[in-house]
Amino acid sequence: MNLNIDKQNIEALPLHEYREQCGKALDSLWESEWIRMAITKSDRKNLPALQEIADKLAYRSSIVVVVADGSVGRLIRGLTKAISGKSDRADVIVFGDTLSAFDYARLLDQLENEDFSVLAVTEGEESLSWRGAFACLKKLLISKYGQEAAAERFFGIAGKDSNLLAKDAADNDYPLINWPEGISPLFAAGTVGALLPLGVKGVELEEYLNGFYDMLADPAWDLDAADYSAARAVWRKAHGGEDGFMVWQRQLLPLVKWRENSRTIWMPGDNFLDTEDVLVALLVTEKEEDDVMMPYFEGCNEDGSLNLLLQERAERYYEQEALKGRAVKITVPQLDSYTLGHLAAYLQLSDGITDFLLKK
């Protein structure tokens, strides 16, 4: 496993009644559509075509606006924000979950002097806010580039219950890929719904899927990796359904917000004690892409590294008495394409196991 899971603080929880059920949970998950897709590697077969579309969108635009909302929007925003894109690729903006004129004005200002393309993604029937974003961006594309050229800057991913997007693609002859049937956005990190936006940003899709598949095949799940899922089930039953993430790098905030029923805690202060009723998973990237060598100040790392200072602070917080028995620490070595896929699969498996245990 390419993640370091420190779970010593949850050993005091009554996990035994759930541990014996984790194997059954994994067996059940292996029948789910998203696992079956991973086993057959059907998305890997489509990678060349997806990469071609991603390149087409990214290289002709400085910005690709992804029209998405709800859990689909959280999935795409979380994955694309977690990792830095390549300098020669387009920036990815997820838009579609607002009716605020302020948000629209800010987006239009961003696009005014930029070449942009649109990737519309919907799992099912389009919401009012999604329709508004779609109509606005489609009109803006046509106004800026003309009808024919605008069609070259438009692409869609639609589920079987889509009304607007499926019809519009057929009427205007632009490409449309099917959202995989039977897979919800909470378990879609290995599907085209995640892969195409990641490809636009410059993530190595082959490496991302390698990390995703390797996590699914890791024998650690049968040993002790499922303990975090069991702890979540224990905690939710005892405390009314709340667990959460504590993140220490801002780019990880959208990633953990992808999950439902999780409280998100941004890097706490020294006196932060509002975690007494929450099972907390600390998520830390060990090596960020950038580091800053700091001048001396009280409490600084002796080597001056800001990355190392953050690691030390997170470790101290994890060891605080207030969190003992209520925390897991997940350390990511660095968020490259492979590890992002690894982490995405870990989150999905954890959610799947916890959901199974709570139904028992």
Secondary structure, DSSP 4 states (H G I P E B T S, - for coil): --SEEE-GGGTTS--HHHHHHHHHHHHHHTTSHHHHHHHHTHHHHTHHHHHHHHHHHHHT-SEEEEE--HHHHHHHHHHHHHSPPPTTS-EEEEE-S---HHHHHHHHHHHTTS-EEEEEEESSSPPHHHHHHHHHHHHHHHHHH-HHHHHTTEEEEE-TT-SHHHHHHHHHT--EEEPPTT--GGG-TTSHHHHHHHHHHT--HHHHHHHHHHHHH-THIIIIITHHHHHHHHHHHHHTS-EEEEESSGGGHHHHHTSSSEEEEES--TT--TTTTSEEEEEEESS-S---BPPP-TT--TT-BHHHHHHHHHHHHHTSGGGTTSEEEEEES---HHHHHHHHHHHHHHHHHHHHHHH-
